[in-house]
Amino acid sequence: MKKLHDIMREGFLFAVRKDATVAEAARTMTERNVGIVVVLENDRLIGVFSERDAVRRVIDKGLDPAATVVGDVMTTELMVADEDDDYQVAMRTMDRAHIRHLPIVRKKQIISMLSIRDLLRVDMQRMDEELRFLSEYLYTVPPEVTRRGRK
């Protein structure tokens, strides 16, 4: 099975300060085409801010994105995975926690971020390979059957 370090892009992280405004965080996400940014304090992960946080904790509450700081509305109860974890375990973790992004750590240091889409892509490739193998197994006539049929 594939491990997370086989899938992730090391350093694929976009960070904001906890005193950044939600508008600044949203601009970073837009510029980088990502749905989440990490919030670091002295290189230590203290939270994440996602599109979902923006909708539920800012817009739905009627807060001004230009005046609201990320530290007040970020997600702080975090699920993380080790880079050596199996990708299917990570998928189950994300499903159970109802999250779409998973910070990846090495020795308690954040090194990357994976989305459920990244993991689903790997799982679809695995299923395609399995289907191809099963199809070949079912529809390939073994050489000994072919030889016996010719006699």
C-alpha positions as a printed Julia matrix, in Angstrom:
151×3 Matrix{Float64}:
   0.0     0.0     0.0
   1.08    3.53   -0.67
   2.27    5.67    2.18
   1.47    9.34    2.5
   5.09   10.29    1.75
   4.61    8.64   -1.67
   1.65   10.89   -2.45
   2.36   14.24   -0.84
   4.37   17.1    -2.23
   6.77   18.05    0.54
   6.48   21.73    1.35
   3.04   22.03   -0.28
   1.83   24.37    2.44
   0.59   27.89    2.43
   0.67   29.68    5.76
  -0.79   32.8     7.28
  -0.18   34.44   10.63
  -2.87   34.14   13.26
  -3.18   37.96   13.24
  -3.82   38.03    9.47
  -7.31   39.04    8.46
  -9.73   36.57    6.95
  -9.64   38.69    3.78
  -5.84   38.23    3.59
  -6.18   34.47    4.16
  -8.86   34.24    1.45
  -6.6    36.17   -0.94
  -3.75   33.73   -0.23
  -6.04   30.76   -0.87
  -7.27   32.32   -4.12
  -3.76   33.17   -5.35
  -2.48   29.67   -4.57
  -5.67   27.91   -5.71
  -6.04   26.0    -2.44
  -8.94   25.56   -0.04
  -6.96   25.76    3.18
  -4.02   27.53    4.78
  -2.07   26.55    7.86
  -1.61   28.88   10.77
   1.85   28.67   12.27
   3.41   30.14   15.38
   7.2    29.8    15.49
   7.04   27.0    12.87
   4.53   25.14   15.06
   1.09   24.29   13.65
  -1.55   25.97   15.8
  -4.5    25.84   13.45
  -5.88   25.8     9.93
  -8.21   28.15    8.13
 -10.34   26.72    5.35
 -13.04   27.8     2.95
 -15.48   26.03    5.25
 -14.26   28.13    8.2
 -14.78   31.29    6.14
 -18.35   30.35    5.31
 -19.43   28.98    8.69
 -17.48   31.16   11.12
 -17.27   34.45    9.27
 -19.86   34.95    6.52
 -22.69   33.06    8.24
 -22.05   35.03   11.45
 -22.1    38.34    9.58
 -18.5    39.17   10.46
 -16.41   41.51    8.32
 -13.61   39.5     6.63
 -11.43   42.62    6.47
 -11.72   43.16   10.23
 -11.81   39.56   11.52
  -8.48   37.94   12.36
  -7.81   34.32   11.44
  -6.78   33.44   15.0
 -10.35   34.1    16.15
 -12.04   31.85   13.58
  -9.49   29.16   12.66
  -9.92   25.47   13.4
  -7.72   24.49   16.32
  -8.84   20.91   16.98
  -6.69   19.28   14.34
  -6.32   15.81   12.95
  -2.87   15.14   11.53
  -1.21   12.13    9.91
   2.35   10.91    9.9
   4.09   10.76    6.53
   4.58    6.99    7.01
   0.84    6.32    7.47
  -1.01    4.26    4.88
  -3.14    6.39    2.56
  -6.27    4.29    3.22
  -5.95    4.89    6.96
  -5.72    8.62    6.22
  -8.86    8.41    4.06
 -10.78    6.72    6.88
  -9.51    9.32    9.36
 -10.7    12.13    7.12
 -14.07   10.47    6.54
 -14.7     9.91   10.24
 -13.66   13.46   11.13
 -15.64   14.98    8.22
 -12.61   16.89    6.97
 -11.28   17.46    3.46
  -7.67   18.35    4.25
  -5.11   16.57    6.37
  -1.83   18.09    7.59
   1.08   15.66    7.22
   3.81   15.64    9.85
   7.31   14.26   10.25
   8.56   14.09   13.84
   5.78   16.49   14.92
   6.82   19.04   12.26
   4.26   19.85    9.54
   5.67   19.11    6.09
   2.7    19.0     3.71
  -1.05   19.04    3.29
  -3.15   16.44    1.48
  -6.71   16.78    0.32
  -9.27   14.02    0.1
  -9.05   14.49   -3.69
  -5.33   13.58   -3.58
  -6.13   10.37   -1.73
  -9.13    9.49   -3.89
  -6.97    9.85   -7.0
  -4.53    7.26   -5.6
  -7.39    4.96   -4.6
  -8.92    5.18   -8.09
  -5.55    4.26   -9.64
  -5.34    1.25   -7.31
  -8.85    0.15   -8.27
  -8.09    0.57  -11.98
  -5.02   -1.64  -11.62
  -7.01   -4.24   -9.67
  -9.79   -4.22  -12.25
  -7.28   -4.61  -15.08
  -5.65   -7.57  -13.26
  -9.01   -9.25  -12.6
 -10.12   -8.73  -16.17
  -6.93  -10.27  -17.49
  -7.32  -13.16  -15.06
 -10.91  -13.84  -16.1
 -10.57  -13.4   -19.84
  -7.14  -14.83  -20.59
  -7.11  -18.45  -21.7
  -4.27  -20.3   -19.98
  -1.64  -21.68  -22.41
  -2.22  -25.33  -21.34
  -5.94  -25.1   -22.23
  -5.06  -23.77  -25.67
  -2.55  -26.58  -26.27
  -5.02  -29.29  -25.1
  -7.73  -27.89  -27.37
  -5.54  -28.24  -30.48
  -4.91  -32.01  -30.19
